[in-house]
Amino acid sequence: IIPKLLSELMPIIKHVDQLHNNFDGERKSIFILQHLSGYLPFRRAKNLAAYWATDEEVATSNIIEYANRVGKAVYLPAIIRARCGNETMRFHRYIPGKTALRLNSFGIAEPEYQCTSSTPSGVVDLILVPLVGYNQNRDRIGMGGGYYDRTLSNFDIRSTNFVGLAFACQKAEFDPMPHDVRLHAIITEDGIALKYQIRWTIYIEDGLQ
């Protein structure tokens, strides 16, 4: 993140920290799962790439648990070294209770990864993407490493859906960088922001409460 933009986003980051400190973030993460469960591309997806959330991000453990419960194959990102190829991040199959996790250099849990277990880009139907901020055009700001932008650029946007998970307070005004990959949708506790509309309905189904 460039310094000027980071300074503008600091109030948002502090607000998100406050959400988690008073457990409001956990409640809003449940609303986000409810919206996601009714999002048609998610319902149709057989192979889902998620991520193991940090304390500042939308909680994903409940999403991963739900996806497994309804029969979706779940993948988690792993940062890899150059010896595995040109990509710096790839998705690895995650099976709760079976797949070993380790902390990477950023302190984020990721699967134990081997080059031979690479997931072809055509396998994943929908990718959940973490973010620091987003704008009304569904552009996202990450932590500045560029891992997701480089990885998403290898997927066909016609067959793989990119969905950002965020709290509504993370919305900001900014212009994307040339290398930024625009998302198909942003899901917050308030609803689903799509290209042409915002859907506000809360979905409670399939045993979600």
Secondary structure by P-SEA (a helix, b strand, c coil): ccaaaaaaaaaaaaaaaaaaaaaaaaaaaaaaaaaaaaccccccccbbbbbbccccccccaaaaaaaaaabbbbbbbbbbccccccccbbbbbbbcccbbbbbccccccccccccccccccccccbbbbbbccccccccccccccaaaaaaaaacccccbbbbbbbccccbbbbbbcccbbbbcccccccccccccccccccccccccc
